[in-house]
Amino acid sequence: MGIVLYALMAYGLTAVLSLLVVAIIVGISKLTGKGGPAEDGGEED
């Protein structure tokens, strides 16, 4: 296996795991009934 193929495989695996973690977090957030962090328009003023 070439180093380029190995690097691409590792990069792809990292991207898939990141998206999976984000999907799990979003799913838990929806299940608990809480909205996103900026759903109410923000209060930074």
Secondary structure, 3 states (H helix, E strand, C coil): CCHHHHHHHHHHHHHHHHHHHHHHHHHHHHHHCCCCCCCCCCCCC
